[in-house]
Amino acid sequence: MFSNDLILESFMVTFPAVIESGSEAKLCASLLNPNESLVMNIYLVHGDQSTLLLQEKAEEEFHSCFNFQVCQQEKFVFRRYNPLTFIQTDKPIYIPGQTGEL
């Protein structure tokens, strides 16, 4: 049997690995199982300049996607530190032996 105490608070932010200058890009942010009121800030930082892309105050779970405009200056390339694969299923938790759908 699973307990809600085992589910940790977490967040996820997704965006394209390469964003061309002058283009529009989509960013998605998700917050799962927050245990307190908080503010999530997402910045695009280059050198000593930073641009606030999202500020979300939350007391409960949320999922939000939005488009943002990239300046004309240069191409942005984001490095991946640990490659991950995310699989979305029809249930958040499975009991051993249960089957699910992708």
Secondary structure as a PSIPRED ss2 file (coil, helix, strand):
# PSIPRED VFORMAT (PSIPRED V4.0)

   1 M C   1.000  0.000  0.000
   2 F C   1.000  0.000  0.000
   3 S C   1.000  0.000  0.000
   4 N H   0.000  1.000  0.000
   5 D H   0.000  1.000  0.000
   6 L H   0.000  1.000  0.000
   7 I C   1.000  0.000  0.000
   8 L C   1.000  0.000  0.000
   9 E C   1.000  0.000  0.000
  10 S E   0.000  0.000  1.000
  11 F E   0.000  0.000  1.000
  12 M E   0.000  0.000  1.000
  13 V E   0.000  0.000  1.000
  14 T E   0.000  0.000  1.000
  15 F C   1.000  0.000  0.000
  16 P C   1.000  0.000  0.000
  17 A C   1.000  0.000  0.000
  18 V E   0.000  0.000  1.000
  19 I E   0.000  0.000  1.000
  20 E C   1.000  0.000  0.000
  21 S C   1.000  0.000  0.000
  22 G C   1.000  0.000  0.000
  23 S C   1.000  0.000  0.000
  24 E E   0.000  0.000  1.000
  25 A E   0.000  0.000  1.000
  26 K E   0.000  0.000  1.000
  27 L E   0.000  0.000  1.000
  28 C E   0.000  0.000  1.000
  29 A E   0.000  0.000  1.000
  30 S E   0.000  0.000  1.000
  31 L E   0.000  0.000  1.000
  32 L E   0.000  0.000  1.000
  33 N C   1.000  0.000  0.000
  34 P C   1.000  0.000  0.000
  35 N C   1.000  0.000  0.000
  36 E C   1.000  0.000  0.000
  37 S C   1.000  0.000  0.000
  38 L E   0.000  0.000  1.000
  39 V E   0.000  0.000  1.000
  40 M E   0.000  0.000  1.000
  41 N E   0.000  0.000  1.000
  42 I E   0.000  0.000  1.000
  43 Y E   0.000  0.000  1.000
  44 L E   0.000  0.000  1.000
  45 V E   0.000  0.000  1.000
  46 H E   0.000  0.000  1.000
  47 G C   1.000  0.000  0.000
  48 D C   1.000  0.000  0.000
  49 Q E   0.000  0.000  1.000
  50 S E   0.000  0.000  1.000
  51 T E   0.000  0.000  1.000
  52 L E   0.000  0.000  1.000
  53 L E   0.000  0.000  1.000
  54 L E   0.000  0.000  1.000
  55 Q E   0.000  0.000  1.000
  56 E E   0.000  0.000  1.000
  57 K E   0.000  0.000  1.000
  58 A E   0.000  0.000  1.000
  59 E C   1.000  0.000  0.000
  60 E C   1.000  0.000  0.000
  61 E C   1.000  0.000  0.000
  62 F E   0.000  0.000  1.000
  63 H E   0.000  0.000  1.000
  64 S E   0.000  0.000  1.000
  65 C E   0.000  0.000  1.000
  66 F E   0.000  0.000  1.000
  67 N E   0.000  0.000  1.000
  68 F E   0.000  0.000  1.000
  69 Q E   0.000  0.000  1.000
  70 V C   1.000  0.000  0.000
  71 C C   1.000  0.000  0.000
  72 Q C   1.000  0.000  0.000
  73 Q C   1.000  0.000  0.000
  74 E C   1.000  0.000  0.000
  75 K C   1.000  0.000  0.000
  76 F E   0.000  0.000  1.000
  77 V E   0.000  0.000  1.000
  78 F C   1.000  0.000  0.000
  79 R C   1.000  0.000  0.000
  80 R C   1.000  0.000  0.000
  81 Y C   1.000  0.000  0.000
  82 N C   1.000  0.000  0.000
  83 P C   1.000  0.000  0.000
  84 L C   1.000  0.000  0.000
  85 T C   1.000  0.000  0.000
  86 F C   1.000  0.000  0.000
  87 I C   1.000  0.000  0.000
  88 Q C   1.000  0.000  0.000
  89 T C   1.000  0.000  0.000
  90 D C   1.000  0.000  0.000
  91 K C   1.000  0.000  0.000
  92 P C   1.000  0.000  0.000
  93 I C   1.000  0.000  0.000
  94 Y C   1.000  0.000  0.000
  95 I C   1.000  0.000  0.000
  96 P C   1.000  0.000  0.000
  97 G C   1.000  0.000  0.000
  98 Q C   1.000  0.000  0.000
  99 T C   1.000  0.000  0.000
 100 G C   1.000  0.000  0.000
 101 E C   1.000  0.000  0.000
 102 L C   1.000  0.000  0.000
